[in-house]
Amino acid sequence: TIFKMVDVGGQRSERKKWMHCFQDVTAVIFCVAMSEYDLKLYEDDTTNRMMESLKLFGEICNNKWFANTAMILFLNKRDLFEVKITKVDLKNCFDDYNGGLNYENGKDFLQRKFMAANEQVKKQIYPHVTCAT
């Protein structure tokens, strides 16, 4: 089996260049930095990084080009998130979060948020919590 992987980057300016090019792919790997829930975008210092990731994940899940494409969701930087969540409440990013400064509650909440962004009943999403640099 041959796997072809393409890193399309996450910056806003790059998205329109690649979205339509992948209509026949088997799966999309979407990486989210769990620990960046209190940070702003590099190119826009008013937009929260986690909210932008959640929005983009929803756009890809529900895009016509990816209607039959499985999604592999990597909730990455688990190690940094595990430390940060004990000091910086996830409620700073999500008003509906009530899990306190707890790693398991925060991790489960983020996974549910991303899964809920999918509106395609039959779409397969495979979430994984990862620690990769």
N, C-alpha and C positions, 0 to 999 in steps of 0.2 A: 504494500500500500504506500502510495506517495501522498504526502501532505504538503500543500503549498500554503504558506502563511504570509500575510501581508500586514505590516504595521501601518495603519493609516493615520495615526496620530489623533490627538483629541482636541486640538485647537480649532476654534470656530472657523477660522479662515480656510481650513483644510477640508471641512466636511462636504461641501458642495462638489468638490473635485472627485470624490470617491463613491459616494452613496449609491449611485446608479450602476456602478461598474461590477457590483457583486450580486446580481440578481440570481445567479445559479449556484451560489456557494452552498455547501452542506451545513455549515455552522458558522456562527459569529462568536468570537471570544470577546467579551466585554469586561474590561478591568476597571474596578473602582477602588480608589484609595480610601479605605474606611476611615482613616485617621484625619482626613481633610475636611471634616464636617464643619469646622470653625474657620476655614480659610476662604479667601476670595480668589477669583480667577486671575491668572497672570495678565490677560489682555483686557480685563474689566474689573476694576477694584470695587465694584458694587454687587457683583453676583457671586453667591455662595457656590463653592466647587461641588459640594454634594448635591445641591439642588440642580445644578447644571448637568451633572452626571445622571441623575434620576430622570430629568427631562429628556436627555439624549437617548437614554436606554429605552424610554417609552416611545420615542420617535422611531427608533430602529425596530423595536418589536412590532410596532403597528404600521410600519411602512410597507407599501405594496411590493417593493422589491424584495422584501424579506418575509413575505407571507408564509412561505413553506420552509423557512430556515430555522433550524434549532439555534437556541442561544445558550452559550456557556458563560455564566456570570461568575467572575472572580472577584470576590470581596477581598481585596488585597490589603497588605500592610496590617495584618492582624496584630502583630507584636506592638506596633506603635499605637494602634487603637486601644489595645488592652491597657496600656499605660495612661493614655490621654483621657479615656472615659472615667477614670477615677478622680480626675481633676476638673474636666470641662464637660458639663452636662450636654448631652445630645439634644436636650430641649432648646438649646441656643439655636439649633438649626430647624428642629421640628417641634412646633407647638403641641402636637398630639402625642409626643413621647412622654411617658410617665414611669419609665423604668429606673430612674435615678442613675447614680454613678456606678453602674453594674455592667460588666463586660458581656455576660450572656444575654441580658435583657437588651442591651444596645445592639449586639450582633443580630439577634433574632428580629428586632424591630427593623433594622436596615434591610435584612433579607426579605421581610414581608413587604416593605415599601417598594423594593425593586420588583418583586414578583407581581405586585398589584398594578404596576405600570403597564403590564401586558394586558391588552384587551382582546387578544386572539385566543379563543377558547381551546383550540387544538394545538397551539404553539407549545413546543417542548422547551422548557428552560431548566438548565442544570446548574444550580448555584453551588459554589464552593468557597469556603473561607480559606484564604491563602496567605502565605508569608514569603513573598518573593521580591527581590530587589532588581 
